[in-house]
Amino acid sequence: MKKIAFVFPGYGCSHAGMGKGICEYSEKTAEIYEKASGVLGVDAALLSSKGKSAEVAAEEISFQLQLLQQLSLFEAAKDILPAPEALIGYSAGEITAMTAGNVFTVEDGVSVANAYRDMRKAAAGAGKLDSYRLRNVKHEFVSLVSDKCFAGFVQMTAVEAPEQTVVIGDEDGLKSVLTELAKHKVVPSKLRDSLPLHSVMVFPYVAKLQDAMRDIAHSDLSVPMYSTLYGKRIDVMTLPSDYFAKQQVNAVRFHEAVSAAVKDEFDTFVILGKDKDLFTAVKNIAGESNVFIADSVDDLKKIADKIKE
């Protein structure tokens, strides 16, 4: 029997048609969208299934639709795949992971996602920054180079895999760091999302997220989670508001979290949602383990067939 962990991507995986075939898969998946619609004030199922790309990608609703797709895929997976024994969330994906793990109800999970959206909007006021994904470089070396940066600001915001790291910074700081890294044949790719999340610069904006979450009821985890804040397995979630406040000012320790799951003999990782960069990261960490992306119910069925082989 395979030992399965579900992986929930962070912000940025929404796309037109992402809910098609999922909203109506079962009464339970339809109920997820129905409950969320009451919080959002829109027909979430209709928007997720038939909304145009610009509508689905709108900052006001994008992550919430992503959360609903992934929660519904998780619900469908209960019928199709062996039961998951762990959850892993990348950045904001931990909101989805905790909702899947019954820390939050669907309605409250959407409310947390709304609070996260509001924090993102506020953090945009921090000033112009750029973010880059760096491949073929160890994060220890990136830290060393960044620490020697005297002009500007640069900080690592995620350690995704053994040689895959994300940095954020202003123009002067990034120019200095990327110039040094180029000498070692490190090729950066610029990311669309350049908000100062998972860095000290987001600290002034975290309090509102924390305050909003304090009033939201929560339960304990029903499925263990490999935390990308602590880089290890956690079985108890006592204060989600404090957890997410810490999470937003610290780098994402995704590499450590997945490595801990591999050490605990997890051999199958299912990424719920279309995130090819996360797929590559998990593959690089998990080695011979099975790694899949599920963006639809049909994908789940194909994965079920493959893990039976």
Secondary structure, 3 states (H helix, E strand, C coil): CCCEEEEECCCCCCCCCCCCCCCCCCHHHHHHHHHHHHHHCCCHHHHHHHCCHHHHCCCCCHHHHHHHHHHHHHHHHHHHCCCCCEEEECCCHHHHHHHHCCCCCHHHHHHHHHHHHHHHHHHHHHCCCEEEEEECCCHHHHHHHHHCCCCCCEEEEEEEECCEEEEEECHHHHHHHHHHHHCCCCCEEECCCCCCCCCHHHHHHHHHHHHHHHCCCCCCCCCCEEECCCCEEECCCCCHHHHHHHHHHCCECHHHHHHHHHHCCCCEEEEECCCHHHHHHHHHHHCCCEEEEECCHHHHHHHHHHHHC
